[in-house]
Amino acid sequence: MASPRSTTSSPPSDQDTRKALPIDPIITTSIVLVCAIAVFIWNRFSPGIVALGVTLALYFTHTVTFEQAIAGFGDPIVIYLAGLFVVSEALDATGVTAWAGQQLIRRIGESRTATLAAMMLLSAALTALISVNGAVAALVPVAVMLAVKIGQPPSQMLIPLAFAAHAGSMLTLLGTPINLLVSDLAVDADARRLGFFEFALVGVPLLAGVIAIAVFLGPRLLPHRSPANAPRDLGDYAETLAGQYSLDAGDASLSYEDGVTEIVIPPRSPFLGDEVYPGMRTESGDLIVVAVNRGGEHLDKATLRVGDVLVMRGAWESLERQAAHSGVLAVDAPDQVKRQSVVLGRSSYIAVAVLIAMCVMLAVNVVPASIVVIAAAVLLVGLRVITSSQAQSSISLTTLFVVAGMIPLSTALQTSGAADKISSTLVDRLGDSSPYLLLAAVVVIVLILGQFLSNLATVLIVAPVAVAIAQDAGVSPLPMMMGITVAGAASFMTPVATPGNLMVAEPGAYKFGDYWKLGLPCLLLFGIVAIFVVPLIWSF
């Protein structure tokens, strides 16, 4: 006798669920992409929340698998960015960024045009040796400091800094992994390898064009906006205190070990009623009171009241502990004063040495970039250049969430066939057109996809198509390779186009819609060079 059919059913598998929901993944991916752009522009939600929402939408519509949905959080670029934030914090905390800014100001003055151009040149030069992300991370604190010193909001400096880094990636073979990729693809397509400085034939005019656009159009196209936590210019802090409180030079001088700070006695302070006078030491003995002020009057001795101001001198660590006490209010955080005002010391030189070693390792490319940067971050903490808490607080979780959350969208554009669909449709439409028109087609594809996909992913998708087009047309693949390389560097229109763009969003207080205004003329410049100038240098 046949056994009765079991009435117990197992939960549907992921594969069964996908069969039950026959939604075209290309349509789903396109809808999620359009919705993400709209919500980013709406700017009502944190970019990190929007990016995580993109991941969830792609997973629950079965466009990506669970492994693909969470892959972004373990992606090397996320680890790489986290390490760069720590390295940047070390340079800032040890006064290196302030010193670099002071040197730049000393040599070029406080002109907005000269400062912006010099900052962009420095960004491009550093990118040519390491990477876009590394250069941006290292120079964001410098740019913010320079903006404060010349009386400009950081929003006028930081997008140009990132855009110059993109242009700088076209100066050498090491500027971006894309350059190495297209050079290898050119060899595989029976063409020659591209030279180390050959990219500069278009890179130099592109950089000059981006600088000109930022200098002349930036004041009108970029927002005049400062973040809520924008630093004040504290470069003349010691001189300011000496003049305000009639102090001797020795009482207000700053060194790498010792500094001064102002504190105010607030209501309900436990210090109310204490007797203080200039020259006295605190109970711990590590701080000295150098001035007492009440209502603008300098006092030789006082019983503390609400609103009294004390100027105290001692080790920076002791000043920071005193400023953090609930019974006082610091006028300026000692940590910020130290970053901007002191001379370089032992930790500064260690931070610079670690940065140089990191750049060399990134340039020779013998160890994965994420490993190099994380090793540098660990070394900086291990050598006590910065504390663990400083390292942790320096990492922008919003930036990491956006990058990690948008990686599944990049995956979906590739695995769903959406990117290939765009490429093949354009090529099929053009057929056996002239090589210039075919070049224009692949350049336009890269320019569009590159605003939402990573540069490398975009070029990986389009490069094989470009090689096939060149072979079918019987022309050299070199102009195709260089055209998509130039177009791949033109990630200007959105903050999610590259991590470098995203890294300047928070310190520049940028919104999603701020990028395209200056980005559009830069994009047009790169498109024109890719389509019309590249074939003049690398002929078909």
Disulfide bonds with the S-S distance in Angstrom:
none
